Amino acid sequence: MNRLIIRVKQYLKENGFSPINEDSKFRKYIEELGSDDVYLNQLENEMYLVKGKDEPVSMQEVQSYVDKIAGFTLLFPNLALSYNVNLVFICPLKKQQIKDGFLNQSNRLIIERDKYYCRKFIINSSAKNLDEELDILPIRPVSLHIKEQFSGYDGLNQSVSKVIGDSIFEELSKKEKPDLDAFLKLIEIE
């Protein structure tokens, strides 16, 4: 897991984020969020909090961070930073480790889709393909090479389908609510 945290930090640095410095006007407020790994961009209008764990994160712990972030955003309601907070949890998501109250596959999707106070990302440190796990982060470059024959909306759909796979694309493209169990099987949570 430590290698995964290092990779996330590396991606942050490569994209203009750096650990919060002593001179930042947000330093004392961010310390109250309880995360050592806080990265800000140069303009201080976007922030990543990175939290690594050796066990699945509990729903209560996620809510605790969200509550702290909500308090932080209320202190600075007119600043862009209040609308650009990203919370990244890196932890294993194996079925045998998941107990009542801990993050399970269904809760992962609920957390990541929750749009209030901050964007939340949960990286499965026990996944077979860690690169695919890291692709959820918006700081990861996505390269799509669209040929002339695939232009327009249909071409974009075909290109995205190639990147994430046809089955995941089809499940996420349904007009009705996606089948959570089918989707979880596609993203390989053991």
PAMARFI-378187 format. One record per residue (C-alpha): residue in three letters; chain; x, y, z. Coordinates in steps of 0.5 Angstrom, whole numbers, padded with zeros to 4 digits, always signed. Layout:
N
+---------+--------+-------+-------+-------+
: residuo : cadena :    xx :    yy :    zz :
+---------+--------+-------+-------+-------+
:     ALA :      A :     X :     Y :     Z :
...
+---------+--------+-------+-------+-------+
//
This chain:
190
+---------+--------+-------+-------+-------+
: residuo : cadena :    xx :    yy :    zz :
+---------+--------+-------+-------+-------+
:     MET :      A : +0000 : +0000 : +0000 :
:     ASN :      A : +0006 : +0005 : +0001 :
:     ARG :      A : +0008 : +0004 : -0006 :
:     LEU :      A : +0001 : +0006 : -0008 :
:     ILE :      A : +0001 : +0012 : -0003 :
:     ILE :      A : +0007 : +0014 : -0006 :
:     ARG :      A : +0005 : +0014 : -0013 :
:     VAL :      A : -0001 : +0018 : -0012 :
:     LYS :      A : +0003 : +0023 : -0009 :
:     GLN :      A : +0007 : +0023 : -0015 :
:     TYR :      A : +0001 : +0024 : -0019 :
:     LEU :      A : -0001 : +0030 : -0015 :
:     LYS :      A : +0006 : +0033 : -0015 :
:     GLU :      A : +0007 : +0032 : -0023 :
:     ASN :      A : +0000 : +0036 : -0024 :
:     GLY :      A : +0002 : +0042 : -0020 :
:     PHE :      A : +0000 : +0040 : -0013 :
:     SER :      A : +0005 : +0040 : -0007 :
:     PRO :      A : +0005 : +0039 : +0001 :
:     ILE :      A : +0001 : +0045 : +0004 :
:     ASN :      A : +0007 : +0049 : +0007 :
:     GLU :      A : +0008 : +0053 : +0013 :
:     ASP :      A : +0006 : +0060 : +0010 :
:     SER :      A : -0001 : +0058 : +0007 :
:     LYS :      A : -0007 : +0062 : +0010 :
:     PHE :      A : -0010 : +0055 : +0011 :
:     ARG :      A : -0005 : +0051 : +0015 :
:     LYS :      A : -0008 : +0052 : +0021 :
:     TYR :      A : -0015 : +0050 : +0019 :
:     ILE :      A : -0013 : +0044 : +0015 :
:     GLU :      A : -0009 : +0041 : +0021 :
:     GLU :      A : -0016 : +0040 : +0024 :
:     LEU :      A : -0018 : +0036 : +0018 :
:     GLY :      A : -0013 : +0031 : +0021 :
:     SER :      A : -0009 : +0028 : +0015 :
:     ASP :      A : -0002 : +0029 : +0015 :
:     ASP :      A : -0002 : +0029 : +0007 :
:     VAL :      A : -0005 : +0035 : +0005 :
:     TYR :      A : -0004 : +0037 : -0002 :
:     LEU :      A : -0005 : +0044 : -0005 :
:     ASN :      A : -0004 : +0047 : -0012 :
:     GLN :      A : +0000 : +0053 : -0013 :
:     LEU :      A : -0007 : +0058 : -0013 :
:     GLU :      A : -0009 : +0055 : -0007 :
:     ASN :      A : -0016 : +0053 : -0010 :
:     GLU :      A : -0016 : +0046 : -0010 :
:     MET :      A : -0014 : +0041 : -0005 :
:     TYR :      A : -0013 : +0033 : -0004 :
:     LEU :      A : -0013 : +0030 : +0003 :
:     VAL :      A : -0010 : +0023 : +0002 :
:     LYS :      A : -0011 : +0018 : +0007 :
:     GLY :      A : -0008 : +0011 : +0007 :
:     LYS :      A : -0010 : +0005 : +0011 :
:     ASP :      A : -0009 : -0002 : +0012 :
:     GLU :      A : -0016 : -0004 : +0013 :
:     PRO :      A : -0022 : -0002 : +0010 :
:     VAL :      A : -0025 : +0005 : +0012 :
:     SER :      A : -0031 : +0005 : +0016 :
:     MET :      A : -0037 : +0009 : +0014 :
:     GLN :      A : -0037 : +0013 : +0021 :
:     GLU :      A : -0029 : +0015 : +0019 :
:     VAL :      A : -0031 : +0017 : +0012 :
:     GLN :      A : -0037 : +0021 : +0015 :
:     SER :      A : -0032 : +0024 : +0020 :
:     TYR :      A : -0028 : +0027 : +0015 :
:     VAL :      A : -0034 : +0029 : +0011 :
:     ASP :      A : -0036 : +0033 : +0017 :
:     LYS :      A : -0029 : +0036 : +0018 :
:     ILE :      A : -0029 : +0038 : +0011 :
:     ALA :      A : -0036 : +0041 : +0011 :
:     GLY :      A : -0034 : +0045 : +0017 :
:     PHE :      A : -0028 : +0048 : +0013 :
:     THR :      A : -0032 : +0050 : +0007 :
:     LEU :      A : -0037 : +0054 : +0012 :
:     LEU :      A : -0031 : +0058 : +0014 :
:     PHE :      A : -0029 : +0060 : +0007 :
:     PRO :      A : -0036 : +0060 : +0003 :
:     ASN :      A : -0034 : +0065 : -0002 :
:     LEU :      A : -0027 : +0061 : -0004 :
:     ALA :      A : -0026 : +0057 : -0010 :
:     LEU :      A : -0022 : +0052 : -0005 :
:     SER :      A : -0029 : +0051 : -0001 :
:     TYR :      A : -0031 : +0047 : -0008 :
:     ASN :      A : -0025 : +0044 : -0010 :
:     VAL :      A : -0023 : +0039 : -0004 :
:     ASN :      A : -0022 : +0032 : -0006 :
:     LEU :      A : -0021 : +0026 : +0000 :
:     VAL :      A : -0017 : +0020 : -0003 :
:     PHE :      A : -0018 : +0014 : +0002 :
:     ILE :      A : -0013 : +0008 : +0000 :
:     CYS :      A : -0015 : +0002 : +0003 :
:     PRO :      A : -0016 : -0006 : +0002 :
:     LEU :      A : -0023 : -0008 : +0000 :
:     LYS :      A : -0023 : -0016 : +0000 :
:     LYS :      A : -0029 : -0019 : +0002 :
:     GLN :      A : -0026 : -0023 : +0008 :
:     GLN :      A : -0024 : -0016 : +0011 :
:     ILE :      A : -0030 : -0013 : +0011 :
:     LYS :      A : -0034 : -0013 : +0017 :
:     ASP :      A : -0041 : -0009 : +0019 :
:     GLY :      A : -0040 : -0002 : +0019 :
:     PHE :      A : -0034 : -0002 : +0014 :
:     LEU :      A : -0034 : +0000 : +0007 :
:     ASN :      A : -0037 : -0005 : +0003 :
:     GLN :      A : -0038 : -0005 : -0005 :
:     SER :      A : -0044 : -0002 : -0005 :
:     ASN :      A : -0042 : +0004 : +0000 :
:     ARG :      A : -0036 : +0005 : -0004 :
:     LEU :      A : -0041 : +0007 : -0010 :
:     ILE :      A : -0045 : +0011 : -0005 :
:     ILE :      A : -0039 : +0015 : -0002 :
:     GLU :      A : -0036 : +0016 : -0009 :
:     ARG :      A : -0043 : +0019 : -0012 :
:     ASP :      A : -0044 : +0023 : -0006 :
:     LYS :      A : -0043 : +0030 : -0009 :
:     TYR :      A : -0044 : +0034 : -0002 :
:     TYR :      A : -0038 : +0038 : +0001 :
:     CYS :      A : -0032 : +0034 : -0003 :
:     ARG :      A : -0031 : +0029 : -0008 :
:     LYS :      A : -0029 : +0022 : -0005 :
:     PHE :      A : -0025 : +0017 : -0008 :
:     ILE :      A : -0023 : +0010 : -0005 :
:     ILE :      A : -0017 : +0007 : -0008 :
:     ASN :      A : -0017 : -0001 : -0007 :
:     SER :      A : -0010 : -0003 : -0005 :
:     SER :      A : -0012 : -0010 : -0006 :
:     ALA :      A : -0014 : -0010 : -0013 :
:     LYS :      A : -0010 : -0014 : -0018 :
:     ASN :      A : -0009 : -0008 : -0023 :
:     LEU :      A : -0008 : -0002 : -0019 :
:     ASP :      A : -0007 : +0003 : -0025 :
:     GLU :      A : -0014 : +0002 : -0026 :
:     GLU :      A : -0016 : +0004 : -0019 :
:     LEU :      A : -0012 : +0010 : -0020 :
:     ASP :      A : -0015 : +0012 : -0026 :
:     ILE :      A : -0021 : +0014 : -0022 :
:     LEU :      A : -0017 : +0020 : -0020 :
:     PRO :      A : -0018 : +0026 : -0024 :
:     ILE :      A : -0011 : +0028 : -0024 :
:     ARG :      A : -0009 : +0022 : -0028 :
:     PRO :      A : -0008 : +0023 : -0035 :
:     VAL :      A : -0013 : +0020 : -0040 :
:     SER :      A : -0011 : +0019 : -0047 :
:     LEU :      A : -0016 : +0018 : -0052 :
:     HIS :      A : -0014 : +0018 : -0059 :
:     ILE :      A : -0020 : +0019 : -0064 :
:     LYS :      A : -0019 : +0017 : -0071 :
:     GLU :      A : -0023 : +0021 : -0076 :
:     GLN :      A : -0028 : +0015 : -0077 :
:     PHE :      A : -0030 : +0015 : -0070 :
:     SER :      A : -0032 : +0023 : -0070 :
:     GLY :      A : -0037 : +0026 : -0066 :
:     TYR :      A : -0041 : +0023 : -0060 :
:     ASP :      A : -0041 : +0016 : -0062 :
:     GLY :      A : -0034 : +0016 : -0063 :
:     LEU :      A : -0033 : +0019 : -0056 :
:     ASN :      A : -0037 : +0013 : -0054 :
:     GLN :      A : -0033 : +0008 : -0057 :
:     SER :      A : -0026 : +0011 : -0055 :
:     VAL :      A : -0029 : +0011 : -0048 :
:     SER :      A : -0031 : +0004 : -0048 :
:     LYS :      A : -0024 : +0002 : -0051 :
:     VAL :      A : -0021 : +0005 : -0045 :
:     ILE :      A : -0026 : +0003 : -0039 :
:     GLY :      A : -0028 : -0004 : -0043 :
:     ASP :      A : -0035 : -0005 : -0046 :
:     SER :      A : -0038 : -0008 : -0040 :
:     ILE :      A : -0037 : -0003 : -0035 :
:     PHE :      A : -0039 : +0002 : -0041 :
:     GLU :      A : -0045 : -0001 : -0042 :
:     GLU :      A : -0047 : -0002 : -0035 :
:     LEU :      A : -0046 : +0006 : -0034 :
:     SER :      A : -0049 : +0008 : -0040 :
:     LYS :      A : -0056 : +0005 : -0038 :
:     LYS :      A : -0062 : +0010 : -0037 :
:     GLU :      A : -0064 : +0006 : -0031 :
:     LYS :      A : -0060 : +0006 : -0025 :
:     PRO :      A : -0054 : +0001 : -0026 :
:     ASP :      A : -0055 : -0006 : -0023 :
:     LEU :      A : -0050 : -0005 : -0017 :
:     ASP :      A : -0048 : -0013 : -0017 :
:     ALA :      A : -0047 : -0013 : -0024 :
:     PHE :      A : -0042 : -0007 : -0024 :
:     LEU :      A : -0038 : -0009 : -0018 :
:     LYS :      A : -0037 : -0016 : -0021 :
:     LEU :      A : -0034 : -0012 : -0027 :
:     ILE :      A : -0029 : -0008 : -0023 :
:     GLU :      A : -0026 : -0014 : -0019 :
:     ILE :      A : -0027 : -0013 : -0012 :
:     GLU :      A : -0026 : -0020 : -0009 :
+---------+--------+-------+-------+-------+
//
